[in-house]
Amino acid sequence: MTVSTLKPRLDHEHVRELLKGMIRIRRFEDKCAELYSKEKIRGFLHLYDGEEAIATGIIPLLAEKDRVVATYREHGQALARGIPMGSVLAEMYGKAEGCAGGRGGSMHLFSHEHNFYGGNAIVGGGLPMAVGLGLADQLTQNDAVTACFFGEGAVAEGEFHESLNLAVLWDIPVLFVCENNGYAMGTALELSESQIDISAKAGCYGIESESVDGMDVVAVEAAARRALKYIADTGKPYFIECRTYRFRAHSLFDAQLYRSKDEVAEWRKKGPILRFQTWLEESGLLHSDEVSKVIVEVDEEIADAVTYAEAGTDEPVENLNRFVLSPDRPEAPVPIASSKFVKTTYREAVRAGIVDALNRDTRVFLMGEDVGHYGGCYAVSKGLLDQFGPDRIRDTPLSESGFTGAGIGAAI
């Protein structure tokens, strides 16, 4: 997107949108917890309670063409991105009318229409995919940004380091957003990391980074505006650490033995909704009767979403294998007629296949360890760097998870 100003406009309309965005996420998830207790929603349920300012402050700034990659705690991001609430809840019910056809559930929300790429259950799994999405945009000169949300627990994963390194190395337009709620499931950050300043850790890779109060929706929006302006101006990635807190358990199976009720109560006093609403009422920007109207509007939307999900249908069993392979498949390449057989080596056959793919489609590129300047360990790609250039023949570090995940993201 094009950021017209770095300062959030705190007029009546905008502050109402911000407050409603957070209340909408909170009350929707409160209803989800209730429905979970009634076994309407099955499996695991990870709630965003306390972290609403992050999705609300960042995602509405993104353009329609921009992309969002999230974690398994992604209901808030999905709603902020504009996926209809009924479609989100139907997915959590496992219904065919859900945004992922009932195949993903709570942890795997997905919407191609909204450029929303999960819902990724593997900690850190979305990071290399986001790099790949950004790389594809860069190679096709699509002026878009990929916003990648992840928790501080992912910082311990190799994919975090591999992804940041590739993003900086190749100037990939990714906005990395670390939602640091202090606990990787049940282990406090200071018990698991020697460096607990996540933005400083990210900065070691040369990425522009900052930390922000993730309980302050205005501060989050201001940071997002700075980040998006920087990406638009430079094409380079940006890193925001949002320091926040989750009020509920890691998931609704979590007994929370690792923290005290007093700790949670102290953090609730600093909650993003309470804090912002109190400031709005004290400053006269929004009155309590209007807040009540917002709650009524949200509750009506939630009631409609429940009705929609309850009326949803189960996909027929005979469709079980649907989408194991994509129904939208490219046309098979036209075979090249040959009048004679050629005796060749396996190596030369592989090389010929790579060259053929690169010649057929300018979107195809080759990346991997030693494929460029070295020419491949067995000289399979020797000379291809000179023939196709560094954008399409890319040497990578020894980071298989990073560039494999990036390849998947780019292919999407």
N, C-alpha and C positions, 0 to 999 in steps of 0.2 A: 504494500500500500504506500501511498504518498502521505507522509505525516506533515500536515500543514503547520502545526505548532507543537512545541515540546511541552507546553503547559496545559494540563487538563482544564477544560472550561467548566467551572462549577456553577453553572446556571441551574435554574429550577428543573428544567427538563432532564439535564444530564445527571444531576445528583439523584433524581427520582429513578432513573434507569439503573444507576449503580446499586442503589439500595434494593430495588425490586429484583435485580439480577441475583443478588446474594440471598435475599429472602426466598426467592423461587427455588434455588438449589437446596437451601436448608429445609424448607417445608416439604419439598418433594422427597428428600431422603428420609425425613421423619416418617412420612407415609410408607416409604419402602421398608423401613425397619418394622413398622406395624404389619405390613403385608408379609414380611419374612417370617415373623412370629406365627402367622397363620398358614405358613407353608405355601403361600401363593408364589413366592420367589424361592427357588431352591439353589443348592450349591453354596458358594461363598458370597458374602456381601461386604464390600469395603466402602465405608462412608467418608464423605469429604467434609464432615462437620467441623468447622473452625478454619477451613482453608479456602472458603468461598471467594475471598477477595482476590485470589490469584487468577482464577479462570475469568472472573468478572472484570478484572482490571486489564487483562491482556487480550483475550480472544475477540471481543467486539471491535478491536482496532484492526484486526486482520481483514484483508480483502477476500472476496469470494474465491479467487484463484489460489490463495495461500492454503497451506496444508497444516493439519494438526495431528500430532502423534502423542498419544497419552499412555497412561499406565492402566492397571486394573482398578484404580480408584478414579474412574473417569466420568461418572455421571454428570458432575458439574461442568466439565469441559464440553461434553456432548450437548447439554442444554445451552450453554453459553454460545456454542457454535451454531445453534439454530436448528438442531435436529428436533423435530416435534416431540413433545413430552409423551404423547400417546405411543409414538413409535419406540421411544426409549423404554417405556414401561412394558410394552408388549414384548420387546426383546428380553427383558428381565423375566418375563413370564414364560419365555420359550415359545412364543407364538409366531406363526408364519408372517403376521403383520408387523413384526418387529423390524428394526432398522437393519438387522443382519439376518432377517428371515427366521429368527428364533434359533439360530445355530450358534450364537456366541454367548448369549446370556449376559449377566451383569459385568463380567470381567472382559468381555470381548465386543463391546459396542463398535459398530463400524458403519460408515455411510459414504459411499463413493460420491453421491450427489453433493454432499457437504464437504468433500475433501477431508474426511475424518478417518484416519487410519489407525483406529484402535486406541484403546482396549488391548494392551499387550500384557499377558500374565507373567511373562518371564522378566524378572528384575533386570533392567538395563537393556532389554531386548529391542526397545523402540529406538535407541540411540543410533546404531548403525543404519537402520532403515531410514531414519530422518536424514542422515548424511546422503544416502542414495537418492532420496526424493529431491533433495537440494541439488545434488550433482546432475540429475536429469534435467532439472530446470535450467541449470547453468549451461549445459551442453546444447539444449534446444533454445537457448536465449529467451526462456519464459521468465519474465520479471516477477517472480513469486518468492515468498518466504515460507519456510517450514518451521513451525513452532513445535518444539519437542519438550514435553513435560515429563519429569521423572522425580523420584524421591531421592533423599540423600543416601539411602541404602545402596542405590545404584552406583554411587561414587567408588565403592569398593570393587566393583566389577571391572574386568579387563575391557569390556566393551565401552565403558566410559572413557578410558584413556585412549583407546584405539580410535574412537569416534572423534574426540576432540582433536587429536593429532591430525587425522585426515581432513577434518573440516578447516583447520587453520592452514595446513599444508596446501590445500587446493582452493582456498578462499570460497568455501561453500556457504550460501546464504541461509544459515540455520540459526534460529533463535533458541538457544538452550535455556530451559527454565527448570531450575532445581527447586522443588517444593520441600524444603528442609523442615520437617515437623519434629525433628529431634530423636526419633526412634525408628530404627530399621526393624519393623515388626515389634519386638520387645527388648531390643538392645539399644541403649542410649548411645548417641553419637560419640561422646567422649570415652566410651568404653571400647569402641571399635576402630577409631581413626586417630592417628597420631597428629594429623592436621585437621582441626574441626572447622576452620574457616574455608568453606567450600569454594567461595569465589577466588580466594588466594590460590587454592589448589588448581582450579581451572586456569588461572592466570599464568601458571607455569608453562602452559603451552603457547603463550603469546596471544591468547584470545582476549579481546576487550571484555572486561567482567566487572560486575558490581554486586553488592548485597543490598537488599531492601527489606523493610519491615513488611512481611507478608500478611500482617493483620491490618494493614492500612491500605484500603482499596485505592485511595488517591495516590499514595506513594508508589503502589504497584503500577498504576496506569502511567504515571510520569516516567518510571523506569522503562516501561514497555515502549513509550513514545521515543525515548532516547535511543533505545535499542533498534527500533524499526527505522528510525532516521539514519542511524549509523550504517545499517545493512543496506538501505537504499542508496546511500552515498558511496559506499565502498565495495559492496558486494561480498563483504567478509562476515563471518559469524559473530555472534554476541552471546554473552553468558550472564544470566540473572539468577542469583541465589535469593529466593524468597524465604525468609525465616518466619516460620509459622508454627502451628500446633494443631493436632487433631484431638478433638474433645472426646470422641467415641473410641471404642476399641479398634485395634488394627482391622479385625473383621469381627462379625458378631459371634464367632466361636472363641474369641480372645477373652480370657479371664482377667487380664490387666494386672497381673501380680507384680509387674516391674515398676509400677508408679503408684503414688498415693492419691487418694481422693482429694486431699488438700491441694496437691499440685495441679490437678485438673481444674479445681474450683478457682484457683488463682489465675490460671490462664483464661478461664471463661470470662473473668472480669475484663479481660483485654480483647474479647472476641471481636471480629471484624464488623459484624452486624450491630451489636450493642454500641460499639465505639463510634461507628459512622452515624448511626441513627441518633445517638445522644448529641453528637456535634451538630447535626443538621437541625435538630429541634432547638438547641441552645442558641444557634446562630440565626434562627428564623428562616432558614432556607426550605424547611419542610416541617409541617405541623403534624401533631399526633393523629388528627382525624384523617389526614391524607395517608399516613402510614397504615391506618386501619383499612382504608380503601385498597391499598396495595395488597394487603393480606387477603382481602376478600377476592380480589382479582386472581391472585395466585391459587387460592383454595378452589376456586371455580375451575381453573385450568387443571388442577390435580384431580378433581372429581371427574372431569371429562376424560382424563387420561386413564383413570382406573376403569371407567365404563368401557373405554376402547379396548384396553388390555383384557378385561374380563370377557368381552365378546370375541376375542381373537380365536383363531382356529389352529389346530395342530397340523403340521405338514404331514401328508400321507406317508406311511411307512415305505411305500414303493419308491418314494423320492429320496430315500436315505443316501444314495450315492450321488445325488445332485450336488454340483459344485466341488466334488473331489478334484475334478479337473474343470477349468473354466469353460463355460459354454461359448465364450467369445474368444475364439482362437483364430490366429492369422492364417491366411491361405498358405498352403505348403508351397515351397519354392518350386518353380518349373524345372524339371530335370534337364540338364544339358545333354543333348544327344551326342553320342560318341560312336565313331565308326570302328574303333579298335580298343582293345584292352591295353592298359599300361601297367607294367610291373613297377611297383613303387614300394617304399618303406612305410611302416606305420607312422613314423615321424613326419614324413613328407605328406602323407594323406591328411594328418591332423592339420598341418600347416595350410594345405590347400583348402581345407574346410573353413579355417579361420579367415583366410584371405577372401574366399568366396562370400562369406557372411559380411565382412567389412565392405566389400564392393557393392553388394546388393542393397545395403541399407546404411545410410550415413549416420543413423542413430546408434548403430552397433559400435561398441568399444571393447577393448581388451585391457584388463587390469590384473595385476598379480605380482608376486615376488619375482624379480629379475626378468620380467618379460620385455623390458624396453632396451636399455643401454647394454645389458648383458646378452640379450638375445634369447633368453630362455635357457634353462639348465641343459637342455638337449638341443639347443639351437632351433627350436620349433618356431620362435618368433624373431629370429635373426633378420635384420633389415626392415622389419615392419615399422619401427619407430621412424625411420627416414621416409618410408613410403606413405604412412598415414598421419604422422605428427604426434606430438605429446598429449593432445587432448584425447586421442583415440587409442593410444598405446601408453598405458599408465603404469609406471613402476610403483609398487606399494611397499610399505614396511612389512616386517614379519608379524602381521596382525590379521590372521585368517578370519576371526569373527568379525572384525571391523569391515574388511573389504567384501566378505561374503554377504553380510547384512546389507552393506551399501549396494551391492549388486542386485539384491532382491528389491530394495527400495527404488532403485533406478528403473528396474523392469516394470514395477507397478505404474 
